[in-house]
Amino acid sequence: MNKVVRAALKALSYNEYDIKENLQGYRNFVNLTRRQILKPSLKTYDFQISSKNHNIPVRVYSPEANFDCPLLLFFHGGGWVAGSIESYNKICTNMARLTNHKVVSVDYRLAPENPFPAGLEDCYETAKAFIANDEINDKEVTLIGDSAGGNLAAALSLLARDRKEFKVDKQILIYPSTYNDYTENSPFKSVIENGTDYLLTSKRIRDYMDLYKTKEDDIYSPYFAPLLSRDFTKQPKTLIITAEYDPLRDEGEEYGRKLREAGNYVEIYRIKDALHGFFALPPKFPQVKLCYDIINRFLCEVN
């Protein structure tokens, strides 16, 4: 990364937005900056998954040329406190078009109004509705999520194994959050090296976690921080993609190693010169193009 870009990122990261003081303002900013009108090459429709005491909104993005294609069940990022179907329209549109898969985007409940494990349970119920459906082959459903969404996908796979209600065949974790310590005591070098100057800071991650948790002990749950699991066996075939200049880089890669050591099939890729959040950039960016090349190879070749 050249010096000019590095200096600009450092300046942008210095006056950090306080999400605890103005969460709604932060949500509005996320929604505004990521809105995009859908391209006409895709068909979309909205419906709801019935849960215990509420409904979970989802949006389906379907490549027009392939109605019977496999399905990507997508959980958006946003630190568990922001993001929505609307703010991820652009990303899901590109995802469906570039992978030739149907994409189902899940509008799970956000913290702090609905703290841990509410969002995770929404993702679980949605996955169960699709994977446990007799009309759908579970091998045609892949979990995918970025950042906090990657955390939710990983936690969901652990939860599915433990509850034994359905089996997840594949998961794609894009720069996932998997741990619970973003202080100077973190065991991961990337938290120290990348935690102040690259837009997503260690302080912001700590704020996200404070808003997400219901009680202090939550941060020690493997469903909150999957890397804390004592059992990494019987997990899906997994693709993990990390970004070079991301505080979450090392913990994501370590999660992949833990899964691999437990006997699971795992691929781990680090995207050079990439920041956290790069997946939201237009597909013409080389880092995004490479990311989709890796994803498509995993989807097509790993059975």
C-alpha positions as CSV (number, residue, x, y, z in Angstrom):
1,M,0.0,0.0,0.0
2,N,1.5,3.3,-1.0
3,K,2.2,6.1,1.4
4,V,-0.5,8.5,0.1
5,V,-3.2,5.9,0.6
6,R,-1.9,4.9,4.0
7,A,-1.8,8.5,5.2
8,A,-5.4,9.1,3.9
9,L,-6.7,6.1,5.7
10,K,-4.9,7.1,8.9
11,A,-6.6,10.5,8.7
12,L,-10.0,9.0,8.2
13,S,-9.5,6.6,11.1
14,Y,-8.3,9.3,13.5
15,N,-11.6,11.1,14.1
16,E,-13.6,8.0,14.7
17,Y,-17.4,8.1,14.7
18,D,-18.8,7.2,18.2
19,I,-21.4,4.6,17.4
20,K,-22.5,4.3,21.0
21,E,-23.4,8.0,21.2
22,N,-25.2,8.1,17.8
23,L,-26.1,4.6,16.7
24,Q,-29.1,5.7,14.6
25,G,-26.9,8.2,12.8
26,Y,-24.4,5.5,12.0
27,R,-27.1,3.2,10.7
28,N,-28.5,6.0,8.5
29,F,-25.0,6.6,7.1
30,V,-24.5,2.9,6.3
31,N,-27.9,2.7,4.6
32,L,-27.3,5.9,2.6
33,T,-23.8,5.0,1.4
34,R,-24.7,1.5,0.2
35,R,-28.0,2.1,-1.6
36,Q,-28.2,1.2,-5.2
37,I,-31.0,0.5,-7.7
38,L,-31.1,-3.1,-8.7
39,K,-29.9,-4.0,-12.2
40,P,-32.7,-5.3,-14.5
41,S,-30.8,-8.6,-15.1
42,L,-32.0,-9.9,-11.8
43,K,-35.4,-10.9,-10.5
44,T,-36.0,-10.3,-6.8
45,Y,-38.8,-11.0,-4.4
46,D,-39.3,-10.5,-0.6
47,F,-41.0,-12.8,1.8
48,Q,-40.8,-13.7,5.5
49,I,-39.7,-16.7,7.5
50,S,-42.0,-17.5,10.4
51,S,-40.2,-17.8,13.7
52,K,-41.4,-18.3,17.3
53,N,-42.8,-14.8,18.0
54,H,-41.9,-12.8,14.9
55,N,-41.2,-13.0,11.2
56,I,-37.8,-12.7,9.6
57,P,-37.7,-10.7,6.3
58,V,-35.6,-12.2,3.5
59,R,-35.0,-11.1,-0.1
60,V,-34.2,-13.5,-2.9
61,Y,-32.0,-12.4,-5.8
62,S,-32.4,-14.8,-8.8
63,P,-30.2,-14.9,-11.9
64,E,-32.7,-14.7,-14.7
65,A,-31.0,-17.3,-16.9
66,N,-30.9,-19.9,-14.2
67,F,-34.0,-20.3,-11.9
68,D,-33.0,-23.7,-10.6
69,C,-29.5,-22.7,-9.5
70,P,-28.0,-23.5,-6.1
71,L,-28.5,-21.1,-3.2
72,L,-26.3,-18.8,-1.2
73,L,-27.8,-17.9,2.2
74,F,-26.2,-14.5,3.0
75,F,-25.8,-12.8,6.4
76,H,-24.7,-9.2,6.1
77,G,-22.0,-7.4,8.1
78,G,-22.4,-4.2,10.2
79,G,-21.1,-5.2,13.6
80,W,-24.4,-6.9,14.6
81,V,-25.8,-3.4,15.0
82,A,-26.2,-2.0,11.5
83,G,-26.8,-3.1,7.9
84,S,-30.0,-4.4,6.2
85,I,-31.4,-6.0,3.1
86,E,-31.5,-2.5,1.6
87,S,-28.0,-1.5,2.4
88,Y,-26.7,-4.8,0.9
89,N,-28.7,-4.7,-2.3
90,K,-25.7,-3.8,-4.4
91,I,-23.5,-6.6,-2.9
92,C,-26.2,-9.3,-3.2
93,T,-27.0,-8.2,-6.8
94,N,-23.4,-8.6,-7.7
95,M,-23.1,-11.8,-5.8
96,A,-26.0,-13.5,-7.6
97,R,-24.8,-12.2,-11.0
98,L,-21.2,-13.2,-10.6
99,T,-21.7,-16.6,-9.0
100,N,-24.8,-17.6,-10.9
101,H,-26.5,-18.6,-7.6
102,K,-29.7,-17.5,-6.0
103,V,-28.8,-15.3,-3.1
104,V,-31.1,-15.1,0.0
105,S,-30.3,-12.1,2.1
106,V,-31.5,-12.3,5.7
107,D,-32.7,-9.2,7.6
108,Y,-31.9,-10.6,11.0
109,R,-32.6,-8.5,14.2
110,L,-30.0,-6.0,15.2
111,A,-28.5,-5.2,18.6
112,P,-28.7,-3.4,21.0
113,E,-32.5,-3.5,20.7
114,N,-32.2,-7.3,20.1
115,P,-28.9,-8.4,21.6
116,F,-27.1,-11.8,21.4
117,P,-28.3,-14.3,20.5
118,A,-31.3,-12.8,18.7
119,G,-29.6,-12.2,15.4
120,L,-28.0,-15.6,15.5
121,E,-31.3,-17.3,16.2
122,D,-32.9,-15.5,13.2
123,C,-30.1,-16.7,10.9
124,Y,-30.5,-20.2,12.4
125,E,-34.2,-20.3,11.8
126,T,-33.8,-19.1,8.2
127,A,-31.2,-21.7,7.5
128,K,-33.4,-24.4,9.0
129,A,-36.3,-23.3,6.8
130,F,-34.2,-23.8,3.7
131,I,-31.8,-26.7,4.5
132,A,-34.4,-28.8,6.4
133,N,-36.9,-28.3,3.5
134,D,-37.6,-31.7,1.8
135,E,-37.8,-29.9,-1.6
136,I,-34.2,-28.5,-1.3
137,N,-31.0,-30.6,-1.5
138,D,-28.9,-29.4,1.5
139,K,-25.8,-29.7,-0.6
140,E,-27.2,-26.9,-2.8
141,V,-27.3,-24.4,0.1
142,T,-24.1,-22.6,1.1
143,L,-23.8,-20.2,4.1
144,I,-22.0,-16.9,3.3
145,G,-21.4,-13.8,5.4
146,D,-19.0,-10.9,5.7
147,S,-17.5,-9.5,8.9
148,A,-20.3,-9.9,11.6
149,G,-22.2,-11.9,9.0
150,G,-19.2,-14.3,8.8
151,N,-19.3,-14.6,12.5
152,L,-23.0,-15.5,12.4
153,A,-22.4,-18.1,9.7
154,A,-19.6,-19.7,11.7
155,A,-21.6,-19.6,14.9
156,L,-24.7,-21.0,13.1
157,S,-22.6,-24.0,11.8
158,L,-21.5,-24.8,15.3
159,L,-25.1,-24.4,16.6
160,A,-26.4,-26.6,13.8
161,R,-24.0,-29.4,14.7
162,D,-24.9,-29.1,18.4
163,R,-28.7,-29.0,18.0
164,K,-28.6,-31.7,15.3
165,E,-31.7,-30.3,13.4
166,F,-30.0,-30.0,10.1
167,K,-26.5,-30.2,8.5
168,V,-24.6,-27.3,6.8
169,D,-22.6,-28.5,3.8
170,K,-20.5,-25.4,3.0
171,Q,-19.8,-22.0,4.4
172,I,-17.9,-19.0,3.1
173,L,-16.6,-16.6,5.7
174,I,-15.4,-13.3,4.4
175,Y,-13.1,-11.5,6.9
176,P,-15.1,-12.9,9.8
177,S,-15.0,-11.9,13.5
178,T,-14.2,-15.0,15.5
179,Y,-12.6,-13.9,18.7
180,N,-13.4,-11.6,21.7
181,D,-10.4,-9.5,22.6
182,Y,-9.5,-6.3,20.7
183,T,-7.3,-4.7,23.3
184,E,-3.5,-4.5,23.5
185,N,-3.7,-8.0,25.1
186,S,-5.0,-9.6,22.0
187,P,-2.9,-12.7,20.9
188,F,-3.3,-11.6,17.3
189,K,-0.7,-9.4,15.6
190,S,-3.2,-8.0,13.1
191,V,-5.2,-6.4,16.0
192,I,-2.1,-4.5,17.1
193,E,-0.8,-3.7,13.6
194,N,-4.1,-2.9,11.9
195,G,-6.2,-1.7,14.8
196,T,-5.9,2.1,14.4
197,D,-5.2,3.2,10.9
198,Y,-7.4,1.2,8.5
199,L,-11.0,2.4,8.9
200,L,-12.2,-0.5,11.0
201,T,-10.5,0.1,14.4
202,S,-10.1,-2.1,17.5
203,K,-12.1,0.5,19.4
204,R,-15.0,0.2,17.0
205,I,-15.0,-3.6,17.3
206,R,-15.1,-3.3,21.1
207,D,-18.0,-0.9,20.8
208,Y,-19.8,-3.4,18.5
209,M,-19.3,-6.2,21.0
210,D,-20.5,-4.1,23.9
211,L,-23.7,-3.3,22.0
212,Y,-24.2,-6.9,20.8
213,K,-23.7,-8.8,24.1
214,T,-26.6,-9.2,26.6
215,K,-24.3,-9.9,29.6
216,E,-20.6,-9.9,30.2
217,D,-20.3,-13.7,30.0
218,D,-21.7,-13.8,26.5
219,I,-18.3,-12.9,25.0
220,Y,-17.0,-16.4,26.2
221,S,-19.6,-18.3,24.3
222,P,-18.5,-20.1,21.1
223,Y,-21.7,-18.9,19.5
224,F,-20.5,-15.3,20.2
225,A,-16.8,-15.9,19.4
226,P,-16.5,-19.2,17.4
227,L,-12.7,-19.4,18.0
228,L,-13.4,-20.2,21.7
229,S,-15.2,-23.4,20.8
230,R,-13.8,-26.6,22.4
231,D,-14.9,-28.7,19.6
232,F,-14.2,-27.9,15.9
233,T,-15.2,-31.2,14.5
234,K,-18.1,-32.0,12.1
235,Q,-18.1,-28.5,10.5
236,P,-18.9,-27.6,6.9
237,K,-16.5,-27.5,4.0
238,T,-15.2,-24.0,4.6
239,L,-13.7,-21.1,2.6
240,I,-12.2,-18.3,4.6
241,I,-11.1,-15.0,2.9
242,T,-9.3,-12.4,4.9
243,A,-7.9,-8.9,4.1
244,E,-4.3,-7.9,4.5
245,Y,-4.9,-4.7,6.4
246,D,-7.7,-5.8,8.7
247,P,-7.6,-6.2,12.5
248,L,-9.7,-9.4,12.0
249,R,-7.2,-11.0,9.6
250,D,-5.3,-13.3,12.0
251,E,-8.3,-14.6,14.0
252,G,-10.1,-15.5,10.8
253,E,-7.1,-17.4,9.5
254,E,-6.6,-19.1,12.9
255,Y,-10.3,-20.2,12.9
256,G,-9.6,-21.9,9.5
257,R,-6.5,-23.7,11.0
258,K,-8.5,-24.9,14.0
259,L,-11.2,-26.3,11.6
260,R,-8.6,-28.0,9.5
261,E,-6.8,-29.5,12.5
262,A,-10.1,-31.0,13.5
263,G,-10.4,-32.8,10.2
264,N,-12.6,-30.5,8.2
265,Y,-12.0,-29.4,4.6
266,V,-10.8,-25.7,4.7
267,E,-9.4,-23.2,2.2
268,I,-7.8,-20.0,3.5
269,Y,-6.9,-17.0,1.3
270,R,-5.5,-13.6,2.3
271,I,-6.3,-10.8,-0.2
272,K,-3.2,-8.6,-0.6
273,D,-3.6,-4.8,-0.2
274,A,-7.2,-5.2,0.9
275,L,-9.0,-3.5,3.8
276,H,-11.9,-4.7,5.9
277,G,-15.0,-4.1,3.9
278,F,-13.4,-4.4,0.4
279,F,-16.1,-6.9,-0.6
280,A,-18.6,-4.0,-0.9
281,L,-16.5,-2.4,-3.7
282,P,-17.5,-2.7,-7.3
283,P,-16.5,-6.0,-9.0
284,K,-14.0,-4.2,-11.3
285,F,-11.6,-3.7,-8.3
286,P,-8.9,-6.4,-8.5
287,Q,-9.3,-7.5,-4.9
288,V,-13.1,-8.0,-5.5
289,K,-12.5,-9.8,-8.8
290,L,-10.0,-12.1,-7.1
291,C,-12.4,-12.8,-4.3
292,Y,-15.1,-13.9,-6.6
293,D,-12.7,-16.0,-8.6
294,I,-11.9,-17.8,-5.3
295,I,-15.5,-18.1,-4.3
296,N,-16.6,-19.5,-7.7
297,R,-13.8,-22.1,-7.7
298,F,-14.9,-23.2,-4.2
299,L,-18.5,-23.4,-5.2
300,C,-17.9,-25.3,-8.4
301,E,-15.0,-27.7,-7.4
302,V,-15.6,-28.5,-3.8
303,N,-18.2,-31.3,-3.3
